[in-house]
């Protein structure tokens, strides 16, 4: 503490590491973890990010040995935040590790939050296939936690990723699977996604852009909102809304048809 107060950060770090080693030798993993965590935080101050991650991961391991996995996951989360900007790949690894720790303890909400953070970084790093896998995991955890609102938002991200990768078939199949989730079929998100998929399938750029500029898409997480903003439609042919071909999911494009379609989604969900 004296070294730290004197701004002698290198000596403070070395002393925290020595303290952690001694506490570990004395079979006191909790105090060892606290010391290693402080060493990691000091490395971050010196922008020694690789070493910071090393000590934070060791601290998390010690917290797990002590029987406090929640604190271990929080430690990994803290480490990931340290390196998000400079080393996003490392941050993805740390968030995924935090998710694994939370899953072992049967905490689906925390698992969903951590894997969701990893997924959004994967999107920023253009690792779209990895992001889709992570988002599917996130949906699984939200299902366990019975948080259906979050499932709808994540589903929008998955479909945007599929369409960004020009894989309409995968997007369509995923959407149909989502209709089995509670409260999804009759939701505003489902209606918007249906309109988006129809426009994409019809190569109707005008109709597609009319969908992605809706607040529902604009207020998504930044990673997903950017995907919506930059989404390209095949052919780039603009046609009038009334001239769009018949929906893949419903017959007719008028209000009655849309109402019938909503009922259809609800009945499929019930099945």
Secondary structure, DSSP 8 states (H G I E B T S, - for coil): -HHHHTT-HHHHHHHHHHHHHHHHHTT-HHHHHHHHHHHHHHHHHTT-HHHHHHHHHHHHHHHHHHT-HHHHHHHHHHHHHHHTTT-HHHHHHHHHHHHHHHHHTT-HHHHHHHHHHHHHHHHHTT-HHHHHHHHHHHHHHHHHHT-HHHHHHHHHHHHHHHHHTT-HHHHHHHHHHHTTSTTTTTSHHHHHHHHHHHHHHTTBHHHHHHHHTSHHHHTS-HHHHHHHHH---GGGB---GGG----SSSS-SSHHHHHHHHHHHHHHHH-
